């Protein structure tokens, strides 16, 4: 249950990052939302999630990696892959976290 709260917090941070990166919104559109999580892993203070991205113009998936801190969770990496990339095993494009 603790993992669920951390996952929800990580997805919230991913939502902000997705919608703040101009390269992502120019490709996928606006109003992006992390959707259903279909894979997750936790090792110590690290959490990784793979999820569908909803909204926008194209089907896409995201991979978020976070680190649990005393204040919750910090988004460490976020990748986006469109359908073509996902089908071909492409790792996707890294989302800018500093915008």
Secondary structure by P-SEA (a helix, b strand, c coil): caaaaaaaaaaaaaaaaaaacaaaaaaccccccccccccccccccbbbbbbbbccccccbbbbbbbbbccccccccbbbbbcaaaaaaccccccccccc
